[in-house]
Amino acid sequence: MNRILAVLVLSMLAASLVSAQTVAEAAQKEKERRGGLQGKTVTTVSNADLSKTKKKPAAASPAAGDAQTQAAAGNEAAAKAKADADGRLKTDIEKKYLEMKADLENRVAASKERVELLDLKLKSLQQKFMSFNSMQTKDQVQREIAQTYQVLQAAGAEQVKAKDDLEKFLALAARDKAAAVGIKSP
């Protein structure tokens, strides 16, 4: 029982100390506020001053035309913001499209150049093979021809894949552009 009473007294004492601190802080803040107000002019309003004023509604409601113009201005601002966002999105999409198209075109051009170089090398090796008289050197050139031919076939397959990728990309882009405009693609 004594323990309960001691806990109760201690909790009340702690609460009074906490509230005393907040009261002291509040008094200090009020003193600072009043000190900041010193030197400022104060206007006193009497009943006589109030009777001289014209009666107006406490809150003025905008006229119907004003509300409509404000609503229209708000709608125009929202439409402009949406158009700006759409324009930024459109330019981002166009930029990405051009980057992807350029990348695919570069890939096609690089694979085409590689095929042409390998074809030239193959023709050179075949010429070299025909010009030799000894079988030992012909055997070595023949191995080089076989290796070059295999690499040429792989490069040709890569070139075909690059061309297909570019054509698919351009077809998808054309279809998406037509869909964006509202034209149905066949």
C-alpha positions, 0 to 999 in steps of 0.5 A: 500500500505504501508503495502505491502511495509513494508511486502516486506521489512521485508521479504527481510531483513529476507532473507538477515539475513538468507543467511548471517548466512549461508554464515558465517557458510560456511566461518567458515567451509572452514576456519576449512577445510583449517586449517586441511590441513596445514602440509600435503604434496601436489603434483603438476602435470605439463604438462611435468609429464602428457606427461611421463605417458602411455596412458591407458583407463580412465575406465578399463572394465573387460575381458569377462572371468572376468565378467563371473567368477564374475557373476558365483561367484555372482550366487553361493553366491546367491544360497548359501544364498538361500540354507542357508535360506532354510536349516534354514527354513527346520530345523525350520519346522522339529523342529516344527513338532517334537514338535507337534508330541511329544505334540500329543503323550503325549496327547495320552499317558496321556489319555490312562493312565487316562482311565486305572486308571479309569477302575481300579477304576471302577473294584475296586468299583464293587468288593467293591459293591459285598463284602458288605452285607448291602444295605445302603453301596451298594447304595453309592458304586453304585453311585460312580460306575455310576459317575466313569463310566461316567468319564471313557466314557468321558476319552475314548472319549478323548483318541479316539480323541487324537489318531485320531488327532495324526493319522491325523497329521502324515498322513498330515506330511507324505503327505507334506513330500512326496509332498516336495520330489516330490512324489504324494500321492494317 
